[in-house]
Amino acid sequence: MSHGFVRTAAGVITAFNVTGAGTGANQGTFAASIATGGTIAGYSIDGSNVNHGFVRTSAGVVTVFNVSSAGTDAFQGTFVGGINTAGTITGYSISGSNVVSGFVRTSAGVITTFAASGAGTGTVANAINTAGTIAGFYYDTSLAFHGFMRTSSGTITTLDVPGAGTGKAVGRCAMASTRRATLWDIFLLTTDRIMGFCSRRNDGESLLPWSVKVMGE
């Protein structure tokens, strides 16, 4: 069973559990991201192995939410990727027919689902920055991965990298989005090698190894 926790800058750790979270193996509470003000977003896995999103305020108040189209069978439901300063949350849901859709949830609780153009049955949103730009990936009908960036207005741009594979389970996966729309990613080559890089939106695309972070974030 997993438990969520928050650790202050002074080192004080507070554990917490979402009501309804399961107590079996690989179940429980999973904190995914924290906003500047201390609000935490994450997901819980209940006793039936269904996923549910949650948001926890800095005062400890937890709100559970579900994407309306999310399935209720085991390993389906709502998965949270990140939260920004405004309290906007992003993630993805898996429907009853196992279609994966990205979503964005406002601080007021309004949820909008989306799918990248060209996606087969899967759009996965991983992170969101202060401007509301979402980074993630989708897989096409051939099950090749493609990165994407979605602006706060809903415009989705596919991000493919030269050298990334085009076959099954290879391609590009965007994993994070900083406040300057710098993306930290991985891409999978046809040779089964994984390489990391960052893509800076405002000055073109540059390839850098994972271990080097030089964008001033």
N, C-alpha and C positions, 0 to 999 in steps of 0.2 A: 504493500500500500504506500502510495506517495503522498507527501504533505507539502503544501506551499509554505514559503517563508519570506520574510522581508528583513533585511539587515540595515540598520542605520549606519551613517558615516562613523558613528562612535563605536560601532561593533555590536550593538544590541540586536539580537535576533528574535523575531516573533514568528512562531509557526501558526499556520491557520489551515482550516479545512472547509471546503465548500459543502453546504448542506446537500445531501443527496449523493455525494461522492461515494463510490464503492470502497470496500475494505479488503478486497481480494488482491491477488497478485496482478501487477500492472494496472491497477485501478487507483483512484484517489484524486488529488488536486495537483495541477501542474501550472505553475506561474510561468508565463511566457515573456512578458515585457513590462516595463515600468516607465511611467511618464515623469516629467520633471517635477510635478507636484506630489509625487508619491502614489499616484493611482496605478494599480496593477491590473493587467489583463492576462487571462489565461483560459484554461479549460479544465473540466473535470471529467472523469470517466466513471460512470455509475456501475452498479452491481450487475447490469446486463451488458456492460462494455459499450455503452452508447456515450458519445461525447457531447458535452454541453459547454458553451462559452460562459465566462464570468468576468465581471469587473469589480475590483475591490478598492474602495476609497482609502485615503491615507488614515481615516478614522476607523477603518476596519469594517465598513458596511459593504456587504457583498451582494451583487445583483447577478442572477443567473439569466442567461438569454439563449435562445435557439433561433437559427435561421428557419423561416417557415417551411422551406422545402427540404430541410434536413431529414434524413431517414432516422428510424427508431430501432433498427436492427443492430446487432453487435458490429462494432467498428465503423458505424456510420455516425452522423450527427454534425456538430459544430466544432470547428477547430480554430483557435485564435493564434495569430502570428505576431501582432504588434499593436502598440498604442502610441499616439503622439501627444504633444503637449495640450492640444485642445480636447483630448479625451476621445478622439476618433479611433476606432478599432478596426483592424482588418484581419482577415483570415480566410478560411474556406469551409465549405460544408460538403458532405457526401450524402446524396439523396437515397431514397429507397431503392432506386434502380442503379445506384453506385455511380451517378454522374457527379463530378467534382466541380463546384462553382466557387469563384471568389466572392467575397462580400466586404462591404464597408459599413460600419455602424457609427452613427453620430453619437455625441455625448447625451443627446436627448433620447436615444434608443431607436432611431429610425434606421432600418437595415435595408441596404440596396445590394442585390446580387449582380454579378457580371461575369461574362465569359470573354476571353480573348478571341478575336477573329482568327479562324484557322484551327482553333482548339478542337480536339476530338471529343473526349468526354472528361477532360480535366483541365481546370484553371486553378492554380494554387497561389494565393497571395501570402507573402511571407513577412512584409514589413511596411511601415508607413512613416513618412517624415513629417516635420512641422508644417510644411506646405500642403500636406495631404496627398503627396505623391506616393503611390504604392509600387513596390517591387515584388516580382514573383516569377513564376514560370508556368507554362502550359505544355501539354503534350498533344501532338497532332494525331491524325488518323493512323499514322505509321508508328505511333508511340515514340517519336523523336521529341526531345525537349527543346523549348525555345524560351528565352527570357522575355519579360515584358515590363514596361513601366506604364502606370496608369495615373494620369493627372487628376486633380481634385474635381475637374469638370467632366471627367469620364473618358477622356481621350486615351486610348491604349496604343502604345507603340511597341512593336515586336523588336527584340534585340538579339541578333544572331552574330556570332563571332567567327571570323575566318579561321578555319581549322577545326571548328567544332563538328562533331559527327552528325550524320543525318539519319542514321539507322535507329533501330529500336533501343530505347533507354540510353541514348547519347544525345548531346546537344548542350544547351546553355541553361543554367538555372540561376536567376537573380535572387539573392538571398537577403539583401538589406538595402535601405535607402536612407542616406543622411540628409540633414537639413539643406544641403547644397545640391541635392539630387545626384550625389555621387553614389554609384551602385557598387556593392561588393558582391562578387559572384564566383561561381565555379562553372567550368564547362567541361564536358566529357568528350573525349576524342574517340574516334573509331578504334583506336588501339587500346581502349580500356584504361587510358591514363586520365587522371583528373588534374586540371590546372586551375589556379585561381587568378583573378584579375580584378581591376576596378575599371569602371567606365564612367568618365566624367561627362555629363550631358552637355555642359555649356562650352566645351572646347574640343569636342570630338571624342573619339574612343582611344584610350591608351591602355596597353596591357602591362600589368604589374603583378608580381607574385603576391600571394596571400600575406606573406610575412612583412611586407612593406606597406606602411600606411603613411602617405606623405601629403594628404589633402588637407591637413590642418584641423581635422575633426576631433 
